[in-house]
Amino acid sequence: MKKPIPVILDTDIGSDIDDSWALVMLLNSPELDLKLITTATFNTDHRTAITAKLLQAANRTDIPIGTGIKTLDHPIQVSPWIKGFNMKKYKGKVYADGVDAMIKTIMKSKEKITLISIGPVTNIAEALRREPRIAKKCRFIGMHGSIAKKYGGEPGISAEYNVVVDVISAKAVFDAPWASMTITPIDTCEVIKLDGELYRRVKECKNPLTKALIDSYQVWLGGKSDEGRSSVLFDTVAVYLAFAEDMLEIEEKPVDISFDGYTKVKEKGKKIRWALEWKDLEKFREFLVGRLI
């Protein structure tokens, strides 16, 4: 087996639940060596606690967490899940300045770091501002944008959430000279849901980490029924792209981000690798379940 790929995960875990599913997938992927998790945007203290609770369930408190830039102080969707969870008793390392932790992890690494971004890129833009040299030391993998399909699968483009929350930061990150840049837009990641037997296998899994994931999903649903399926698991595709591409069609397209948050194909835009179509979507769903359980 090849040596695991060193990665940093920058995540807005705790708003949409797909970040939690992506983290569980990452923790169960032997191809990846998770060096640091940084929490991004809004109430990053709550995001850090959600991350810590999942790492504790996984018995992976060896993975450090960096609390990113806080932009709001209000609770987020999964905040009720950490009620009673005492961060003072958490045994893992937590850095108060997640941006600084990101920079140091990248700059000290002898190998290129794969930076997986599954949220708005506020932390990453600030890291680039403080230390521009990190770009050439990283492969950037992201869940961002919309190229040929809107939310819901209609032809066209949408102002995708991870871009539109902080457009200025997104423009800075997309313009940076990364060693490579590969993105799953909503074209390919919005179709990732688990239902029927696939979802049942995850929901009934007795693994402590998977049980914690399903418990947090129930909290995220706010008392509503899961109706026998997951929500859209956008971010799991970015985790997959960190170590493999064989189930996806990758195409290089020049793209520019408009100030209203659209990722527009433009001749003079920066050329970026985009995962635009699935070769075998059902195979990926089965693969994903295997990683989750």
Residue pairs with C-beta under 8 A, 6 or more apart in sequence:
1 30
2 31
4 30
4 31
4 32
4 33
5 31
5 32
5 33
5 114
5 242
5 243
6 33
6 35
6 109
6 111
6 112
6 113
6 114
7 26
7 32
7 33
7 34
7 35
7 113
7 114
7 115
7 116
7 242
8 34
8 35
8 36
8 37
8 38
8 102
8 105
8 106
8 113
8 114
8 115
8 116
9 22
9 23
9 26
9 34
9 36
9 37
9 38
9 116
9 118
10 37
10 38
10 40
10 68
10 102
10 115
10 116
10 117
10 118
10 119
10 121
10 123
10 124
11 19
11 22
11 23
11 37
11 38
11 39
11 40
11 47
11 51
11 118
11 119
11 235
12 19
12 39
12 40
12 41
12 42
12 47
12 118
12 119
12 120
12 162
13 19
13 20
13 23
13 39
13 47
13 50
13 51
13 78
13 119
14 20
14 43
14 46
14 47
14 50
14 76
14 77
14 78
14 79
15 42
15 76
15 77
15 78
16 77
16 161
16 231
16 234
17 77
17 78
17 216
17 217
17 220
17 231
18 118
18 231
18 232
18 233
18 234
18 235
18 236
19 118
19 119
19 235
20 50
20 54
20 78
20 213
20 216
20 217
21 213
21 230
21 233
21 235
21 236
21 292
22 118
22 233
22 235
22 236
22 238
22 239
23 37
23 51
23 54
24 54
24 58
24 209
24 210
24 213
24 291
24 292
25 236
25 239
25 240
25 288
25 291
25 292
26 32
26 34
26 116
26 239
26 242
27 34
27 55
27 58
27 60
27 209
28 209
28 291
28 292
29 239
29 243
29 291
31 242
31 243
31 244
32 114
32 239
32 242
32 243
34 60
34 63
35 63
35 64
35 105
35 109
35 113
36 63
36 64
36 65
36 66
36 101
36 102
36 105
37 51
37 55
37 63
37 64
37 65
37 66
38 65
38 66
38 67
38 68
38 98
38 99
38 101
38 102
38 123
39 47
39 48
39 51
39 65
39 66
39 67
39 68
39 98
40 47
40 68
40 69
40 119
40 120
40 121
40 122
40 123
41 68
41 69
41 71
41 72
41 119
41 120
41 122
41 165
41 166
42 70
42 71
42 72
42 74
42 76
43 70
43 72
43 73
43 74
43 75
43 76
43 79
44 67
44 68
44 69
44 70
44 71
44 98
45 67
45 70
46 75
46 76
46 78
46 79
46 82
47 67
47 68
47 76
48 65
48 67
48 87
48 94
49 82
49 85
49 87
50 78
50 79
50 81
50 82
50 216
51 65
52 61
52 65
52 85
52 87
52 90
52 92
52 94
53 81
53 82
53 85
53 212
53 216
54 209
54 212
54 213
54 216
55 61
55 63
55 65
55 92
56 90
56 91
56 92
57 208
57 209
57 211
57 212
58 208
58 209
58 212
59 208
61 90
61 91
61 92
62 92
63 92
64 92
64 93
64 94
64 95
64 101
65 92
65 93
65 94
65 95
65 98
66 94
66 95
66 97
66 98
66 99
66 100
66 101
66 102
67 94
67 95
67 96
67 97
67 98
68 98
68 99
68 122
68 123
69 98
69 99
69 122
69 123
69 126
71 122
77 220
77 222
78 216
78 219
78 220
80 219
81 215
81 216
81 219
81 220
87 94
95 101
98 123
99 123
99 126
99 127
99 130
100 130
102 123
102 124
102 127
102 134
103 127
103 130
103 131
103 134
105 113
106 113
106 115
106 127
106 134
106 137
106 138
107 131
107 133
107 134
107 137
109 137
112 137
112 138
112 139
112 179
113 137
113 138
113 139
114 138
114 139
114 141
114 242
115 124
115 138
115 139
115 140
115 141
116 141
116 142
116 238
116 239
116 242
117 124
117 140
117 141
117 142
117 143
117 144
117 162
117 173
117 238
118 142
118 143
118 162
118 234
118 235
118 238
118 239
119 162
120 161
120 162
120 163
120 165
120 166
120 169
120 170
121 142
121 144
121 162
121 166
121 169
121 170
121 172
121 173
122 166
122 169
124 169
124 173
125 166
125 168
125 169
125 170
125 172
125 173
126 169
127 134
128 134
128 135
128 172
128 173
128 176
129 172
132 176
135 176
135 177
135 178
135 179
136 177
136 178
136 179
137 179
138 178
138 179
139 178
139 179
139 180
139 181
139 182
140 173
140 176
140 178
140 180
140 181
140 182
141 182
141 183
141 238
141 241
141 242
142 162
142 181
142 182
142 183
142 184
142 238
143 162
143 183
143 184
143 185
143 189
143 234
143 235
143 237
143 238
144 160
144 162
144 163
144 170
144 183
144 185
144 263
145 160
145 162
145 163
145 183
145 185
145 186
145 255
145 257
145 263
146 157
146 158
146 159
146 160
146 185
146 186
146 187
146 262
146 263
147 157
147 185
147 187
147 253
147 255
147 263
147 265
147 274
147 276
148 155
148 156
148 157
148 187
148 276
149 155
149 156
149 157
149 185
149 186
149 187
149 190
150 156
150 157
150 158
150 186
151 158
151 160
151 186
151 190
152 190
153 190
153 191
157 262
157 263
157 264
158 186
158 262
159 260
159 261
159 262
160 185
160 186
160 261
160 263
162 170
163 170
163 257
163 261
163 262
163 263
164 260
164 261
167 257
167 259
167 260
167 261
170 257
170 261
171 257
174 181
174 255
174 257
174 270
174 272
175 270
180 273
181 272
181 273
182 241
182 245
182 250
182 272
182 273
182 274
182 275
183 272
183 273
183 274
183 275
184 234
184 237
184 238
184 241
184 248
184 274
184 275
185 263
185 274
185 275
185 276
186 234
187 274
187 275
187 276
187 277
188 237
188 248
188 275
188 276
188 277
188 278
189 232
189 233
189 234
189 235
189 236
189 237
189 238
190 232
190 234
191 278
191 281
192 232
192 233
192 234
192 236
192 237
192 284
192 285
192 288
193 229
193 230
193 231
193 232
193 233
194 202
194 229
194 230
194 233
194 285
194 288
194 289
195 228
195 229
195 230
196 228
196 229
198 285
198 286
198 289
199 226
199 228
199 229
199 230
200 228
201 289
201 293
202 210
202 213
202 214
202 230
202 289
202 292
202 293
203 214
203 226
205 211
205 214
205 292
205 293
207 293
210 292
210 293
213 292
217 226
217 230
217 231
218 226
220 231
233 288
236 288
237 248
237 275
237 284
240 247
240 284
240 287
240 288
241 248
241 275
245 275
246 279
247 278
247 279
247 280
247 281
247 283
247 284
247 287
248 275
248 277
248 278
248 279
249 275
249 276
249 277
249 278
249 279
250 273
250 274
250 275
250 276
251 273
251 274
251 276
252 271
252 272
252 273
252 274
253 265
253 269
253 271
253 272
253 274
254 265
254 266
254 267
254 268
254 269
254 270
254 271
254 272
255 263
255 264
255 265
255 266
255 269
255 270
255 272
255 274
256 263
256 264
256 266
256 268
256 269
256 270
257 263
257 264
258 264
278 284
